[in-house]
Amino acid sequence: MRRMDVFDLLSDAKAHARVDHHDDDAGIVLMLSAAAADVAAAAEYDLPEDANDLPADLRFAIIDQVALLYDARGGDTDRPVGLSLAASRIVARYRGVRMCPANP
């Protein structure tokens, strides 16, 4: 999987997570990278190099996942398990229905 430049998502992610300061920018960038990888894997979607080339709904899924990660920072676990509710619903639209062959 190719690495996407997540810096273009930083201001939107901070606004969605209601972060008004720059103290956590480095941590949010790491969360953006993790969230982009999580969302892309769940959606079975190849990330573009430029975040501006993302579909708007996947862009929002990544940003919402970052808000979940940001809210859970400093908690009892290393990171929340799974995607945010919004991200889960969005990536479900990208996964195709798979037909399993019938058992003989």
DSSP file (Angstrom, degrees, kcal/mol; ACC not computed):
  #  RESIDUE AA STRUCTURE BP1 BP2  ACC     N-H-->O    O-->H-N    N-H-->O    O-->H-N    TCO  KAPPA ALPHA  PHI   PSI    X-CA   Y-CA   Z-CA
    1    1 A M              0   0    0      0, 0.0     2,-0.1     0, 0.0    45,-0.1   0.000 360.0 360.0 360.0 134.2    0.0    0.0    0.0
    2    2 A R        -     0   0    0     45,-0.2     2,-0.5     1,-0.1    45,-0.2  -0.436 360.0-113.6 -76.1 148.3    1.3    3.4   -1.0
    3    3 A R        -     0   0    0     -2,-0.1     2,-0.3     2,-0.0    -1,-0.1  -0.720  27.7-146.5 -87.7 130.9    1.7    6.1    1.7
    4    4 A M        -     0   0    0     -2,-0.5     2,-0.9    29,-0.1    46,-0.2  -0.734  20.5-114.9 -95.7 143.7   -0.5    9.1    1.4
    5    5 A D  B >   -a   50   0A   0     44,-2.6    46,-0.8    -2,-0.3     3,-0.6  -0.691  34.7-177.6 -76.3 107.1    0.5   12.6    2.3
    6    6 A V  G >   +     0   0    0     -2,-0.9     3,-1.8     1,-0.2     4,-0.4   0.476  57.4  94.3 -90.2  -2.6   -1.8   13.2    5.2
    7    7 A F  G >  S+     0   0    0      1,-0.3     3,-1.0     2,-0.2     4,-0.4   0.797  77.7  63.2 -62.7 -27.0   -0.8   16.8    6.0
    8    8 A D  G <  S+     0   0    0     -3,-0.6     4,-0.3     1,-0.2    -1,-0.3   0.697 102.5  51.3 -69.2 -16.8   -3.6   18.1    3.8
    9    9 A L  G <> S+     0   0    0     -3,-1.8     4,-2.7     1,-0.1    -1,-0.2   0.530  85.2  91.3 -93.2  -8.1   -6.1   16.5    6.2
   10   10 A L  H <> S+     0   0    0     -3,-1.0     4,-2.6    -4,-0.4     5,-0.2   0.910  86.0  44.8 -59.6 -49.2   -4.6   18.0    9.4
   11   11 A S  H  > S+     0   0    0     -4,-0.4     4,-2.0     1,-0.2    -1,-0.2   0.901 116.0  47.2 -66.6 -38.4   -6.7   21.2    9.6
   12   12 A D  H  > S+     0   0    0     -4,-0.3     4,-2.4     2,-0.2    -1,-0.2   0.904 112.7  49.7 -66.6 -40.0   -9.9   19.3    8.9
   13   13 A A  H  X S+     0   0    0     -4,-2.7     4,-2.3     2,-0.2    -2,-0.2   0.907 111.1  49.1 -65.1 -41.7   -9.1   16.6   11.4
   14   14 A K  H  <>S+     0   0    0     -4,-2.6     5,-3.1    -5,-0.2     4,-0.4   0.894 111.8  49.0 -65.5 -39.0   -8.3   19.3   14.1
   15   15 A A  H ><5S+     0   0    0     -4,-2.0     3,-0.6     3,-0.2    -2,-0.2   0.913 112.7  47.4 -66.2 -41.7  -11.6   21.1   13.4
   16   16 A H  H 3<5S+     0   0    0     -4,-2.4    -2,-0.2     1,-0.2    -1,-0.2   0.869 116.0  43.8 -68.5 -36.1  -13.6   17.8   13.6
   17   17 A A  T 3<5S-     0   0    0     -4,-2.3    -1,-0.2    -5,-0.2    -2,-0.2   0.447 113.4-121.4 -86.4  -0.2  -11.8   16.8   16.8
   18   18 A R  T < 5 +     0   0    0     -3,-0.6     2,-0.6    -4,-0.4    -3,-0.2   0.931  53.8 159.5  58.8  50.6  -12.2   20.3   18.2
   19   19 A V      < +     0   0    0     -5,-3.1    -1,-0.2     1,-0.1    -2,-0.1  -0.922  16.6 177.1-104.9 119.7   -8.5   20.9   18.7
   20   20 A D        +     0   0    0     -2,-0.6     2,-0.2    -5,-0.0    -1,-0.1   0.500  56.6  63.8-101.1  -5.9   -7.7   24.6   18.8
   21   21 A H  S    S-     0   0    0     -7,-0.1     3,-0.2     1,-0.0    -2,-0.0  -0.649  72.0-131.2-118.2 172.1   -3.9   24.5   19.5
   22   22 A H  S >  S+     0   0    0     -2,-0.2     3,-1.4     1,-0.2     4,-0.3   0.384  80.8  97.8-103.1   1.7   -0.8   23.2   17.7
   23   23 A D  T 3  S+     0   0    0      1,-0.3     3,-0.3     2,-0.1     4,-0.2   0.827  89.2  40.7 -61.2 -33.4    0.7   21.3   20.6
   24   24 A D  T 3> S+     0   0    0     -3,-0.2     4,-2.6     1,-0.2    -1,-0.3   0.261  79.9 110.2-100.7  11.3   -0.7   17.9   19.4
   25   25 A D  H <> S+     0   0    0     -3,-1.4     4,-2.3     1,-0.2     5,-0.2   0.892  78.3  50.2 -57.0 -43.5   -0.1   18.4   15.6
   26   26 A A  H  > S+     0   0    0     -4,-0.3     4,-1.7    -3,-0.3    -1,-0.2   0.914 113.3  46.3 -63.0 -41.9    2.7   15.7   15.5
   27   27 A G  H  > S+     0   0    0      1,-0.2     4,-2.3     2,-0.2    -1,-0.2   0.878 110.8  52.4 -66.9 -38.1    0.5   13.2   17.3
   28   28 A I  H  X S+     0   0    0     -4,-2.6     4,-2.6     2,-0.2    -2,-0.2   0.872 105.9  54.6 -67.5 -35.8   -2.5   14.0   15.1
   29   29 A V  H  X S+     0   0    0     -4,-2.3     4,-2.0    -5,-0.2    -1,-0.2   0.915 109.2  47.9 -62.8 -41.6   -0.4   13.4   12.0
   30   30 A L  H  X S+     0   0    0     -4,-1.7     4,-2.2     1,-0.2    -2,-0.2   0.906 111.6  50.2 -64.0 -40.5    0.5   10.0   13.3
   31   31 A M  H  X S+     0   0    0     -4,-2.3     4,-3.1     1,-0.2    -2,-0.2   0.877 107.9  54.0 -64.3 -37.2   -3.2    9.3   14.0
   32   32 A L  H  X S+     0   0    0     -4,-2.6     4,-2.7     2,-0.2    -2,-0.2   0.908 108.3  49.1 -62.6 -41.9   -4.0   10.4   10.5
   33   33 A S  H  X S+     0   0    0     -4,-2.0     4,-2.0     2,-0.2    -2,-0.2   0.927 114.7  44.5 -63.2 -44.6   -1.5    7.9    9.0
   34   34 A A  H  X S+     0   0    0     -4,-2.2     4,-2.5     2,-0.2    -2,-0.2   0.919 114.8  48.6 -65.7 -43.5   -3.0    5.1   11.2
   35   35 A A  H  X S+     0   0    0     -4,-3.1     4,-2.9     2,-0.2     5,-0.3   0.898 109.9  51.7 -65.1 -40.6   -6.6    6.1   10.4
   36   36 A A  H  X S+     0   0    0     -4,-2.7     4,-2.5    -5,-0.2     5,-0.2   0.915 112.1  46.5 -62.0 -42.6   -5.9    6.3    6.7
   37   37 A A  H  X S+     0   0    0     -4,-2.0     4,-2.3    -5,-0.2    -2,-0.2   0.913 113.9  48.2 -65.8 -42.1   -4.4    2.8    6.7
   38   38 A D  H  X S+     0   0    0     -4,-2.5     4,-2.3     2,-0.2    -2,-0.2   0.928 115.0  44.1 -63.3 -46.3   -7.3    1.5    8.8
   39   39 A V  H  X S+     0   0    0     -4,-2.9     4,-2.4     2,-0.2    -2,-0.2   0.918 114.0  49.8 -66.9 -43.8  -10.0    3.0    6.6
   40   40 A A  H  X>S+     0   0    0     -4,-2.5     5,-2.3    -5,-0.3     4,-0.8   0.906 112.3  47.9 -63.0 -41.3   -8.2    2.0    3.4
   41   41 A A  H  <5S+     0   0    0     -4,-2.3     3,-0.4    -5,-0.2    -1,-0.2   0.921 113.8  46.4 -65.3 -43.4   -7.8   -1.6    4.6
   42   42 A A  H  <5S+     0   0    0     -4,-2.3    -2,-0.2     1,-0.2    -1,-0.2   0.854 117.9  42.5 -68.0 -34.1  -11.4   -1.9    5.7
   43   43 A A  H  <5S-     0   0    0     -4,-2.4    -1,-0.2    -5,-0.2    -2,-0.2   0.532 104.3-129.2 -87.4  -6.7  -12.7   -0.3    2.5
   44   44 A E  T  <5 +     0   0    0     -4,-0.8     2,-0.4    -3,-0.4    -3,-0.2   0.951  60.3 146.3  53.9  50.8  -10.3   -2.4    0.3
   45   45 A Y      < -     0   0    0     -5,-2.3     2,-0.6    -6,-0.1    -1,-0.2  -0.956  52.1-129.7-123.6 133.6   -9.3    0.9   -1.3
   46   46 A D        -     0   0    0     -2,-0.4    -5,-0.0    -3,-0.1     0, 0.0  -0.745  30.9-128.9 -83.5 120.7   -5.9    1.9   -2.6
   47   47 A L        -     0   0    0     -2,-0.6   -45,-0.2   -45,-0.2     2,-0.1  -0.440  16.6-128.2 -70.6 139.0   -5.0    5.3   -1.2
   48   48 A P        -     0   0    0      0, 0.0   -43,-0.1     0, 0.0    -1,-0.1  -0.403  20.4-117.0 -76.1 164.2   -3.8    8.0   -3.6
   49   49 A E  S    S+     0   0    0    -45,-0.2   -44,-2.6     1,-0.1     2,-0.5   0.856 103.4  57.8 -69.3 -33.8   -0.6    9.9   -2.9
   50   50 A D  B >  S-a    5   0A   0    -46,-0.2     3,-2.0     1,-0.1     4,-0.1  -0.869  74.9-148.5-102.9 124.4   -2.4   13.1   -2.5
   51   51 A A  G >  S+     0   0    0    -46,-0.8     3,-1.5    -2,-0.5    -1,-0.1   0.751  95.9  68.8 -62.6 -23.8   -5.2   13.3    0.1
   52   52 A N  G 3  S+     0   0    0      1,-0.3    -1,-0.3    -3,-0.0     4,-0.1   0.654  90.8  62.7 -70.2 -13.7   -7.1   15.8   -2.1
   53   53 A D  G <  S+     0   0    0     -3,-2.0    -1,-0.3     2,-0.1    -2,-0.2   0.423  80.9 108.8 -89.2   0.3   -7.7   12.9   -4.5
   54   54 A L  S <  S-     0   0    0     -3,-1.5     2,-0.1    -4,-0.1    -7,-0.0  -0.476  82.0-103.7 -72.7 145.1   -9.7   11.0   -1.9
   55   55 A P     >  -     0   0    0      0, 0.0     4,-2.3     0, 0.0     3,-0.2  -0.429  35.4-114.8 -61.1 147.9  -13.5   10.6   -2.4
   56   56 A A  H  > S+     0   0    0      1,-0.2     4,-2.2     2,-0.2     5,-0.1   0.843 113.4  52.6 -58.3 -36.9  -15.2   13.0    0.1
   57   57 A D  H  > S+     0   0    0      2,-0.2     4,-2.1     1,-0.2    -1,-0.2   0.897 110.7  45.8 -71.2 -37.7  -16.8   10.2    2.1
   58   58 A L  H  > S+     0   0    0     -3,-0.2     4,-2.2     2,-0.2    -2,-0.2   0.870 110.3  55.1 -69.9 -34.7  -13.5    8.3    2.6
   59   59 A R  H  X S+     0   0    0     -4,-2.3     4,-2.2     1,-0.2    -2,-0.2   0.935 110.1  46.0 -59.8 -45.9  -11.9   11.6    3.5
   60   60 A F  H  X S+     0   0    0     -4,-2.2     4,-3.0     1,-0.2     5,-0.2   0.889 108.7  56.1 -65.1 -38.2  -14.5   12.1    6.2
   61   61 A A  H  X S+     0   0    0     -4,-2.1     4,-2.1     1,-0.2    -1,-0.2   0.911 109.3  46.5 -59.6 -42.5  -14.2    8.5    7.4
   62   62 A I  H  X S+     0   0    0     -4,-2.2     4,-2.0     2,-0.2    -1,-0.2   0.928 113.7  47.9 -65.0 -45.0  -10.4    9.1    8.0
   63   63 A I  H  X S+     0   0    0     -4,-2.2     4,-1.9     1,-0.2    -2,-0.2   0.890 112.2  49.0 -65.0 -39.9  -11.1   12.4    9.8
   64   64 A D  H  X S+     0   0    0     -4,-3.0     4,-1.9     2,-0.2    -1,-0.2   0.879 109.3  52.8 -67.8 -36.6  -13.8   10.8   12.0
   65   65 A Q  H  X S+     0   0    0     -4,-2.1     4,-2.4    -5,-0.2    -2,-0.2   0.881 107.1  52.8 -64.7 -37.5  -11.5    7.9   12.8
   66   66 A V  H  X S+     0   0    0     -4,-2.0     4,-3.2     2,-0.2     5,-0.2   0.908 105.8  53.5 -63.6 -41.3   -8.8   10.5   13.9
   67   67 A A  H  X S+     0   0    0     -4,-1.9     4,-2.4     2,-0.2    -1,-0.2   0.903 109.4  49.1 -60.3 -39.9  -11.4   12.1   16.2
   68   68 A L  H  X S+     0   0    0     -4,-1.9     4,-1.5     2,-0.2    -2,-0.2   0.934 113.8  45.3 -63.1 -46.2  -12.0    8.7   17.8
   69   69 A L  H  < S+     0   0    0     -4,-2.4     4,-0.4     1,-0.2    -2,-0.2   0.899 113.0  50.7 -64.5 -40.5   -8.3    8.1   18.2
   70   70 A Y  H >< S+     0   0    0     -4,-3.2     3,-1.1     1,-0.2    -1,-0.2   0.914 109.7  49.8 -65.2 -42.5   -7.7   11.6   19.6
   71   71 A D  H 3< S+     0   0    0     -4,-2.4    -1,-0.2     1,-0.2    -2,-0.2   0.810 111.9  49.5 -64.9 -29.0  -10.5   11.3   22.1
   72   72 A A  T >< S+     0   0    0     -4,-1.5     3,-1.5    -5,-0.2    -1,-0.2   0.434  81.6 124.2 -91.2   0.3   -9.1    7.9   23.3
   73   73 A R  T <  S+     0   0    0     -3,-1.1     3,-0.1    -4,-0.4     6,-0.1  -0.308  75.4  19.5 -63.4 144.6   -5.5    9.2   23.7
   74   74 A G  T 3  S+     0   0    0      4,-0.2    -1,-0.3     1,-0.2     4,-0.1   0.632  98.5 132.0  73.3  13.7   -4.1    8.6   27.2
   75   75 A G  S <  S-     0   0    0     -3,-1.5    -1,-0.2     2,-0.3    -3,-0.1  -0.031  75.7 -87.8 -85.5-167.9   -6.7    5.9   27.9
   76   76 A D  S    S+     0   0    0     -3,-0.1     2,-0.2     2,-0.0    -1,-0.1   0.761 107.7  54.7 -75.2 -26.3   -6.4    2.5   29.4
   77   77 A T  S    S-     0   0    0     -5,-0.2    -2,-0.3     1,-0.1    -3,-0.1  -0.657  87.3-116.7-107.3 164.5   -5.8    0.8   26.0
   78   78 A D  S    S-     0   0    0      1,-0.3    -4,-0.2    -2,-0.2    -3,-0.1   0.917  91.8 -21.9 -65.0 -43.3   -3.2    1.5   23.4
   79   79 A R  S    S-     0   0    0     -6,-0.1    -1,-0.3    -3,-0.0   -10,-0.1  -0.970  79.9 -83.9-162.1 154.9   -5.9    2.4   20.8
   80   80 A P        -     0   0    0      0, 0.0     2,-0.5     0, 0.0   -11,-0.0  -0.280  44.8-117.7 -62.5 148.5   -9.6    1.8   20.3
   81   81 A V  S    S-     0   0    0      2,-0.1     2,-0.0     0, 0.0     0, 0.0  -0.771  74.1  -3.6 -88.4 127.1  -10.5   -1.5   18.6
   82   82 A G  S    S-     0   0    0     -2,-0.5     2,-0.2     6,-0.0   -44,-0.0  -0.197  93.2 -53.0  89.2-179.9  -12.2   -1.0   15.2
   83   83 A L        -     0   0    0      1,-0.1    -2,-0.1   -45,-0.1   -18,-0.0  -0.503  57.3 -94.0 -93.3 161.7  -13.5    2.0   13.3
   84   84 A S     >  -     0   0    0    -23,-0.2     4,-2.5    -2,-0.2     5,-0.2  -0.259  43.5-105.0 -64.0 163.9  -15.7    4.8   14.4
   85   85 A L  H  > S+     0   0    0      1,-0.2     4,-2.0     2,-0.2     5,-0.2   0.915 121.2  47.1 -60.9 -44.1  -19.4    4.3   13.6
   86   86 A A  H  > S+     0   0    0      1,-0.2     4,-2.1     2,-0.2    -1,-0.2   0.931 112.9  48.6 -64.4 -44.6  -19.3    6.8   10.7
   87   87 A A  H  > S+     0   0    0      1,-0.2     4,-2.7   -26,-0.2     5,-0.2   0.890 109.2  54.2 -63.4 -38.7  -16.2    5.3    9.2
   88   88 A S  H  X S+     0   0    0     -4,-2.5     4,-1.4     1,-0.2    -1,-0.2   0.914 110.0  46.0 -61.0 -43.7  -17.7    1.8    9.5
   89   89 A R  H  X S+     0   0    0     -4,-2.0     4,-0.7     2,-0.2    -1,-0.2   0.883 113.9  49.1 -68.0 -37.6  -20.8    2.8    7.6
   90   90 A I  H >X S+     0   0    0     -4,-2.1     3,-1.0     1,-0.2     4,-0.5   0.945 111.1  47.1 -68.3 -48.0  -18.8    4.5    4.9
   91   91 A V  H >X S+     0   0    0     -4,-2.7     4,-1.2     1,-0.3     3,-1.0   0.787 100.5  68.3 -68.0 -24.5  -16.3    1.7    4.3
   92   92 A A  H 3< S+     0   0    0     -4,-1.4    -1,-0.3     1,-0.3    -2,-0.2   0.833  94.6  57.4 -62.2 -30.7  -19.1   -0.8    4.1
   93   93 A R  H << S+     0   0    0     -3,-1.0    -1,-0.3    -4,-0.7    -2,-0.2   0.752 105.6  50.8 -70.4 -23.0  -20.2    0.8    0.9
   94   94 A Y  H << S+     0   0    0     -3,-1.0     2,-0.4    -4,-0.5    -1,-0.2   0.724  90.8  86.6 -88.2 -23.3  -16.8    0.2   -0.7
   95   95 A R  S  < S-     0   0    0     -4,-1.2     2,-0.1    -3,-0.1   -51,-0.1  -0.648  76.4-136.5 -79.8 129.1  -16.6   -3.5    0.2
   96   96 A G        -     0   0    0     -2,-0.4     2,-0.4     1,-0.1    -2,-0.1  -0.385  23.3 -98.5 -79.6 161.6  -18.2   -5.5   -2.5
   97   97 A V        -     0   0    0     -2,-0.1     2,-0.5     1,-0.0    -1,-0.1  -0.667  39.5-147.2 -77.9 132.2  -20.4   -8.5   -1.8
   98   98 A R        -     0   0    0     -2,-0.4     2,-0.6    -3,-0.0    -3,-0.0  -0.874   2.1-148.9-106.7 134.5  -18.5  -11.7   -2.1
   99   99 A M        -     0   0    0     -2,-0.5     3,-0.0     3,-0.0    -2,-0.0  -0.884  10.9-148.7-100.0 125.1  -20.1  -14.9   -3.3
  100  100 A C        -     0   0    0     -2,-0.6     3,-0.1     1,-0.1     2,-0.0  -0.737  27.3-107.0 -90.0 139.8  -18.7  -18.0   -1.8
  101  101 A P        -     0   0    0      0, 0.0     2,-0.1     0, 0.0    -1,-0.1  -0.377  42.3-100.8 -64.0 145.3  -18.8  -21.1   -4.1
  102  102 A A        -     0   0    0      1,-0.1    -3,-0.0     2,-0.1     0, 0.0  -0.389  36.4-111.3 -66.2 141.1  -21.4  -23.6   -3.0
  103  103 A N              0   0    0      1,-0.1    -1,-0.1    -2,-0.1    -3,-0.0  -0.580 360.0 360.0 -72.7 132.5  -20.1  -26.6   -1.1
  104  104 A P              0   0    0      0, 0.0    -1,-0.1     0, 0.0    -2,-0.1   0.512 360.0 360.0 -70.0 360.0  -20.3  -29.7   -3.2
